[in-house]
Amino acid sequence: MKMKKAAMEKAAMKKAATALLVLLGTVFVAADARAAEDTEGFHFGGGVNAANDSNVFRTSPTDPAGVTSAYVTTLYGLASFDRTYGQQHVFANVNFGRVLYSGGLSPYDYSSQTVDAGYRLGSWQRFNVGIEWVRSAAQVNFGDTFFKVPDVVTRDSLTVDVDQPVIGDWHLVGNATGSFERYSDSLSSVSNLDRFGGQVGVRYVPIYGNRIDLYLGQTRGRYPNGATTAFNDAAYRDRLADLSVSWHFSGSSRLDGHAGYLQRRNNTLTFRDFSGLSSDLTWVWAPTGKLTLTLSGSRVMGAAGDVEFLTAATKTLRLAPAWQATEKIKLEVALYRSVRDYFGQGLLLAPGGSLPAATHNDTILGGSLTATWAMERWLTLSADLRADHRDSNLPSWAYSDRIAGISVRVWL
């Protein structure tokens, strides 16, 4: 059995190596063409990432099935367009890929997507309006669910925002957003979610690049495929008051943050109602031209990870230094600690009533080290090491995982 598994992993690595060679060969041809005719505002490329994941399914050490490791290869293509025509700005960034698992895990292979496209009309000094579409598609994080099945969640959001200067440095602002989540696994379809909402507020812009926003908003959420179950309600409503700040103290120091109060009320499962502070604060400091330090802290209420039915108050601290060692080599480190206190996980007994679930608390420690080498303007190599460890008062939720990977990216 072990020999068979080793042979399959070796075959997967051969496929990845072959794909990499084909990609590099194509790149050299495309690079010559690109040098001959440069198209302003449009770029394209692709890449390969090969990684070894020591615990693909984020399995607890107490699980009798044991831990599964595998090689994960990602092949992807990139395209970007960014143009300004007078007071009109059009942009699009697209990433389509294929994620491949070794070790007999091919049923988990899936197609990944990331799209960010938009259009804006107007200028900062006068009325302007924008529309933006964002899409992502990826396997649900196995650490957030007991069901270790192929399940790709596709998220789409469409946002329209307006900004109208009124007096001096004061602006009236507003936005409307519709978002949709769809799960590929049939058993997860009850978690499909539609959201529609909007916000209105004021913005103060004393110096270009600095701003203070105050918003009031409301969002309606609906589960189109889910009858009321122990995990999902037919619908809910969120109300939010939010104050956000983005401030440049100097060319080397910036502070971004927001403090908001979120209230959720469910139509039926009232024991899942919650309200409280959701906030984050990020400080970016560049003490030298080569060194950047980023320190952030947050407290977020709502969905814990990729699965909507898990709700928690999540507190996170993160430190991320980055060092530009040379003109072409950059080193990045990230360390974080996250604490999750879950709530609203009871079982429905009667409308509005529940059987309380066991207390659930997680502590997650993690870190990463990434080295990036820009060999040429169009060719980048990188290597990264990542590790995270989760302790939980529920043993089945604990796990440890390590990932080591290398990647090649071409950008023309």
C-alpha positions as semicolon CSV with decimal commas, in nm:
position;residue;x (nm);y (nm);z (nm)
1;M;0,000;0,000;0,000
2;K;0,281;0,238;0,092
3;M;0,466;0,157;-0,233
4;K;0,151;0,231;-0,432
5;K;0,102;0,562;-0,256
6;A;0,467;0,659;-0,309
7;A;0,438;0,575;-0,679
8;M;0,127;0,792;-0,714
9;E;0,295;1,083;-0,539
10;K;0,600;1,045;-0,766
11;A;0,373;1,049;-1,072
12;A;0,203;1,365;-0,947
13;M;0,538;1,538;-0,904
14;K;0,638;1,434;-1,258
15;K;0,317;1,592;-1,390
16;A;0,394;1,914;-1,202
17;A;0,752;1,920;-1,333
18;T;0,631;1,863;-1,692
19;A;0,375;2,143;-1,658
20;L;0,645;2,374;-1,524
21;L;0,876;2,304;-1,819
22;V;0,594;2,363;-2,068
23;L;0,506;2,688;-1,894
24;L;0,865;2,815;-1,899
25;G;0,903;2,725;-2,265
26;T;0,586;2,916;-2,350
27;V;0,704;3,210;-2,141
28;F;1,031;3,256;-2,328
29;V;0,840;3,275;-2,658
30;A;0,579;3,512;-2,512
31;A;0,847;3,732;-2,355
32;D;1,002;3,798;-2,695
33;A;0,663;3,888;-2,837
34;R;0,588;4,110;-2,540
35;A;0,920;4,294;-2,582
36;A;0,841;4,355;-2,949
37;E;0,491;4,499;-2,884
38;D;0,396;4,629;-2,538
39;T;0,022;4,676;-2,480
40;E;-0,030;4,953;-2,225
41;G;-0,277;4,869;-1,949
42;F;-0,295;4,497;-2,024
43;H;-0,084;4,222;-1,867
44;F;-0,106;3,844;-1,861
45;G;0,081;3,548;-1,721
46;G;0,057;3,230;-1,523
47;G;0,230;3,014;-1,272
48;V;0,281;2,684;-1,096
49;N;0,283;2,621;-0,722
50;A;0,387;2,283;-0,578
51;A;0,346;2,223;-0,204
52;N;0,356;1,940;0,046
53;D;0,073;1,955;0,301
54;S;0,137;1,744;0,611
55;N;-0,230;1,735;0,717
56;V;-0,456;1,797;0,418
57;F;-0,785;1,740;0,604
58;R;-0,678;1,922;0,925
59;T;-0,738;1,596;1,112
60;S;-0,729;1,577;1,490
61;P;-0,455;1,356;1,640
62;T;-0,735;1,166;1,818
63;D;-0,899;1,067;1,488
64;P;-0,866;0,687;1,434
65;A;-0,830;0,744;1,058
66;G;-0,499;0,920;1,113
67;V;-0,344;1,217;0,935
68;T;-0,327;1,236;0,553
69;S;-0,040;1,415;0,381
70;A;-0,026;1,494;0,008
71;Y;0,138;1,703;-0,260
72;V;-0,088;1,983;-0,385
73;T;-0,009;2,137;-0,725
74;T;-0,177;2,453;-0,849
75;L;-0,160;2,560;-1,215
76;Y;-0,306;2,902;-1,289
77;G;-0,335;3,176;-1,548
78;L;-0,347;3,551;-1,484
79;A;-0,476;3,853;-1,673
80;S;-0,502;4,219;-1,574
81;F;-0,645;4,527;-1,743
82;D;-0,631;4,881;-1,601
83;R;-0,710;5,189;-1,810
84;T;-0,821;5,547;-1,744
85;Y;-1,017;5,737;-2,011
86;G;-1,061;6,095;-1,893
87;Q;-1,282;6,062;-1,583
88;Q;-1,357;5,696;-1,649
89;H;-1,154;5,416;-1,490
90;V;-1,190;5,051;-1,597
91;F;-1,004;4,759;-1,438
92;A;-1,014;4,380;-1,424
93;N;-0,795;4,120;-1,252
94;V;-0,859;3,753;-1,327
95;N;-0,699;3,434;-1,194
96;F;-0,821;3,091;-1,311
97;G;-0,648;2,777;-1,193
98;R;-0,663;2,405;-1,133
99;V;-0,571;2,251;-0,796
100;L;-0,447;1,889;-0,811
101;Y;-0,403;1,649;-0,517
102;S;-0,168;1,348;-0,513
103;G;-0,193;1,021;-0,320
104;G;-0,521;0,899;-0,467
105;L;-0,705;1,219;-0,373
106;S;-0,795;1,320;-0,729
107;P;-1,170;1,342;-0,639
108;Y;-1,071;1,654;-0,445
109;D;-0,922;1,826;-0,752
110;Y;-1,106;2,148;-0,833
111;S;-1,099;2,463;-1,043
112;S;-1,014;2,785;-0,856
113;Q;-1,120;3,135;-0,952
114;T;-1,049;3,490;-0,843
115;V;-1,204;3,784;-1,027
116;D;-1,207;4,154;-0,940
117;A;-1,347;4,389;-1,205
118;G;-1,499;4,733;-1,193
119;Y;-1,581;5,067;-1,348
120;R;-1,571;5,416;-1,196
121;L;-1,696;5,747;-1,335
122;G;-1,611;6,089;-1,190
123;S;-1,333;6,243;-0,985
124;W;-1,245;6,288;-0,618
125;Q;-1,345;6,657;-0,629
126;R;-1,695;6,593;-0,772
127;F;-1,967;6,330;-0,777
128;N;-1,836;5,985;-0,863
129;V;-1,995;5,644;-0,886
130;G;-1,840;5,298;-0,910
131;I;-1,947;4,941;-0,964
132;E;-1,733;4,638;-0,872
133;W;-1,776;4,261;-0,914
134;V;-1,570;4,022;-0,701
135;R;-1,572;3,641;-0,736
136;S;-1,380;3,361;-0,564
137;A;-1,401;2,983;-0,581
138;A;-1,203;2,749;-0,353
139;Q;-1,231;2,432;-0,149
140;V;-1,395;2,489;0,189
141;N;-1,130;2,497;0,462
142;F;-1,127;2,143;0,604
143;G;-1,042;2,287;0,945
144;D;-1,385;2,456;0,959
145;T;-1,600;2,146;0,903
146;F;-1,641;1,786;1,014
147;F;-1,736;1,682;0,661
148;K;-1,408;1,613;0,480
149;V;-1,567;1,600;0,135
150;P;-1,498;1,782;-0,193
151;D;-1,693;2,105;-0,146
152;V;-1,604;2,416;-0,345
153;V;-1,767;2,738;-0,227
154;T;-1,818;3,005;-0,494
155;R;-1,875;3,359;-0,372
156;D;-1,996;3,649;-0,587
157;S;-2,054;4,007;-0,479
158;L;-2,168;4,311;-0,676
159;T;-2,128;4,655;-0,516
160;V;-2,237;5,000;-0,633
161;D;-2,101;5,298;-0,440
162;V;-2,144;5,675;-0,469
163;D;-1,945;5,969;-0,329
164;Q;-2,079;6,323;-0,341
165;P;-1,870;6,616;-0,204
166;V;-2,097;6,863;-0,024
167;I;-1,916;7,124;0,188
168;G;-1,541;7,171;0,214
169;D;-1,381;6,838;0,303
170;W;-1,713;6,664;0,377
171;H;-1,872;6,404;0,149
172;L;-2,198;6,210;0,147
173;V;-2,132;5,842;0,069
174;G;-2,337;5,528;0,022
175;N;-2,326;5,179;-0,123
176;A;-2,550;4,886;-0,208
177;T;-2,427;4,525;-0,223
178;G;-2,567;4,191;-0,332
179;S;-2,367;3,876;-0,255
180;F;-2,420;3,506;-0,316
181;E;-2,254;3,191;-0,176
182;R;-2,298;2,851;-0,340
183;Y;-2,155;2,516;-0,222
184;S;-2,084;2,235;-0,468
185;D;-2,158;1,950;-0,224
186;S;-2,529;1,860;-0,226
187;L;-2,540;1,817;0,152
188;S;-2,398;2,167;0,197
189;S;-2,657;2,332;-0,029
190;V;-2,869;2,422;0,274
191;S;-2,591;2,671;0,357
192;N;-2,626;2,851;0,021
193;L;-2,671;3,215;0,114
194;D;-2,798;3,533;-0,051
195;R;-2,732;3,875;0,103
196;F;-2,865;4,216;0,004
197;G;-2,788;4,537;0,189
198;G;-2,675;4,894;0,186
199;Q;-2,500;5,164;0,385
200;V;-2,519;5,543;0,398
201;G;-2,286;5,784;0,575
202;V;-2,051;6,077;0,573
203;R;-1,682;6,101;0,487
204;Y;-1,427;6,358;0,601
205;V;-1,120;6,401;0,379
206;P;-0,889;6,665;0,536
207;I;-0,582;6,576;0,328
208;Y;-0,577;6,360;0,016
209;G;-0,495;6,006;0,125
210;N;-0,647;6,049;0,474
211;R;-1,013;5,996;0,555
212;I;-1,267;5,927;0,827
213;D;-1,596;5,747;0,747
214;L;-1,911;5,702;0,953
215;Y;-2,165;5,451;0,816
216;L;-2,504;5,313;0,916
217;G;-2,625;5,004;0,731
218;Q;-2,854;4,707;0,714
219;T;-2,827;4,367;0,540
220;R;-3,081;4,092;0,483
221;G;-2,956;3,732;0,457
222;R;-3,159;3,443;0,314
223;Y;-3,093;3,069;0,273
224;P;-3,271;2,987;-0,057
225;N;-3,223;2,607;-0,030
226;G;-3,248;2,565;0,345
227;A;-3,552;2,494;0,548
228;T;-3,510;2,600;0,907
229;T;-3,269;2,348;1,058
230;A;-3,051;2,323;1,366
231;F;-2,778;2,509;1,177
232;N;-2,958;2,742;0,936
233;D;-3,243;2,987;0,962
234;A;-3,461;3,079;0,668
235;A;-3,344;3,441;0,700
236;Y;-3,179;3,698;0,924
237;R;-3,117;4,072;0,942
238;D;-2,796;4,255;1,033
239;R;-2,774;4,616;1,150
240;L;-2,436;4,789;1,161
241;A;-2,292;5,120;1,279
242;D;-1,928;5,164;1,176
243;L;-1,656;5,427;1,215
244;S;-1,342;5,379;1,003
245;V;-1,017;5,574;0,975
246;S;-0,729;5,569;0,727
247;W;-0,451;5,809;0,826
248;H;-0,096;5,868;0,700
249;F;0,112;6,019;0,980
250;S;0,413;6,045;0,750
251;G;0,553;5,881;0,441
252;S;0,666;5,589;0,656
253;S;0,372;5,540;0,895
254;R;0,005;5,464;0,833
255;L;-0,289;5,365;1,055
256;D;-0,603;5,193;0,925
257;G;-0,888;5,076;1,142
258;H;-1,256;5,060;1,212
259;A;-1,485;5,012;1,510
260;G;-1,838;4,892;1,450
261;Y;-2,135;4,757;1,640
262;L;-2,311;4,464;1,472
263;Q;-2,653;4,325;1,565
264;R;-2,799;4,010;1,407
265;R;-3,160;3,898;1,448
266;N;-3,280;3,565;1,306
267;N;-3,637;3,511;1,193
268;T;-3,684;3,181;1,376
269;L;-3,373;3,058;1,557
270;T;-3,356;3,341;1,807
271;F;-3,098;3,155;2,019
272;R;-2,854;3,232;1,733
273;D;-2,904;3,609;1,771
274;F;-2,599;3,811;1,868
275;S;-2,472;4,165;1,896
276;G;-2,141;4,321;1,987
277;L;-1,828;4,505;1,881
278;S;-1,651;4,419;1,555
279;S;-1,329;4,612;1,505
280;D;-0,978;4,599;1,364
281;L;-0,669;4,818;1,373
282;T;-0,360;4,797;1,149
283;W;-0,041;4,997;1,183
284;V;0,215;4,995;0,901
285;W;0,560;5,142;0,974
286;A;0,863;5,156;0,744
287;P;1,155;5,257;0,970
288;T;1,398;5,218;0,679
289;G;1,369;5,195;0,304
290;K;1,410;4,817;0,322
291;L;1,219;4,721;0,637
292;T;0,840;4,733;0,688
293;L;0,655;4,629;1,003
294;T;0,281;4,558;1,005
295;L;0,099;4,506;1,335
296;S;-0,274;4,435;1,346
297;G;-0,542;4,335;1,592
298;S;-0,909;4,255;1,538
299;R;-1,227;4,135;1,703
300;V;-1,484;4,001;1,458
301;M;-1,832;3,862;1,524
302;G;-2,007;3,637;1,275
303;A;-1,912;3,342;1,057
304;A;-1,604;3,155;1,181
305;G;-1,417;3,061;0,866
306;D;-1,579;2,924;0,551
307;V;-1,893;2,773;0,703
308;E;-2,180;3,011;0,775
309;F;-2,347;2,800;1,045
310;L;-2,039;2,835;1,271
311;T;-2,061;3,170;1,448
312;A;-1,798;3,303;1,686
313;A;-1,630;3,606;1,834
314;T;-1,277;3,586;1,690
315;K;-0,991;3,789;1,837
316;T;-0,665;3,797;1,639
317;L;-0,321;3,953;1,681
318;R;-0,078;3,951;1,388
319;L;0,280;4,073;1,332
320;A;0,422;4,075;0,979
321;P;0,771;4,220;0,914
322;A;0,905;4,238;0,557
323;W;1,264;4,300;0,447
324;Q;1,374;4,399;0,098
325;A;1,713;4,230;0,122
326;T;1,824;4,334;-0,228
327;E;1,666;4,494;-0,529
328;K;1,536;4,152;-0,634
329;I;1,505;3,950;-0,311
330;K;1,237;4,002;-0,046
331;L;1,179;3,813;0,281
332;E;0,843;3,817;0,462
333;V;0,745;3,672;0,799
334;A;0,399;3,651;0,958
335;L;0,311;3,542;1,312
336;Y;-0,042;3,534;1,449
337;R;-0,255;3,419;1,741
338;S;-0,630;3,383;1,711
339;V;-0,890;3,293;1,975
340;R;-1,242;3,186;1,881
341;D;-1,535;3,173;2,123
342;Y;-1,823;2,998;1,946
343;F;-2,188;3,070;2,020
344;G;-2,535;2,990;1,882
345;Q;-2,452;2,621;1,831
346;G;-2,750;2,474;2,017
347;L;-3,005;2,230;1,875
348;L;-3,358;2,345;1,798
349;L;-3,628;2,206;2,032
350;A;-3,915;2,442;1,955
351;P;-3,949;2,776;1,775
352;G;-3,712;3,009;1,954
353;G;-3,592;2,742;2,199
354;S;-3,280;2,528;2,195
355;L;-3,082;2,259;2,371
356;P;-2,752;2,428;2,465
357;A;-2,442;2,286;2,301
358;A;-2,110;2,225;2,474
359;T;-1,890;2,529;2,521
360;H;-1,648;2,557;2,229
361;N;-1,324;2,758;2,239
362;D;-1,028;2,740;1,999
363;T;-0,680;2,894;2,011
364;I;-0,489;2,901;1,683
365;L;-0,116;2,978;1,657
366;G;0,044;3,014;1,318
367;G;0,329;3,155;1,117
368;S;0,485;3,172;0,774
369;L;0,816;3,254;0,607
370;T;0,826;3,355;0,240
371;A;1,124;3,433;0,020
372;T;1,063;3,596;-0,319
373;W;1,320;3,638;-0,595
374;A;1,235;3,861;-0,892
375;M;1,478;3,708;-1,138
376;E;1,353;3,923;-1,424
377;R;1,082;4,184;-1,463
378;W;0,854;3,909;-1,592
379;L;0,974;3,608;-1,389
380;T;0,940;3,554;-1,011
381;L;1,039;3,254;-0,799
382;S;0,925;3,207;-0,441
383;A;0,943;2,956;-0,158
384;D;0,738;2,951;0,157
385;L;0,697;2,758;0,481
386;R;0,371;2,773;0,678
387;A;0,260;2,613;1,001
388;D;-0,045;2,641;1,222
389;H;-0,160;2,464;1,535
390;R;-0,508;2,469;1,683
391;D;-0,588;2,377;2,043
392;S;-0,951;2,327;2,138
393;N;-1,153;2,229;2,443
394;L;-1,322;1,986;2,199
395;P;-1,042;1,739;2,108
396;S;-1,189;1,659;1,765
397;W;-1,128;2,021;1,657
398;A;-0,755;2,027;1,739
399;Y;-0,494;1,982;1,466
400;S;-0,141;2,070;1,353
401;D;-0,037;2,134;0,995
402;R;0,280;2,225;0,803
403;I;0,305;2,328;0,439
404;A;0,622;2,376;0,234
405;G;0,594;2,504;-0,120
406;I;0,775;2,654;-0,417
407;S;0,625;2,853;-0,702
408;V;0,709;3,012;-1,036
409;R;0,511;3,309;-1,167
410;V;0,531;3,477;-1,505
411;W;0,392;3,827;-1,559
412;L;0,411;3,985;-1,905
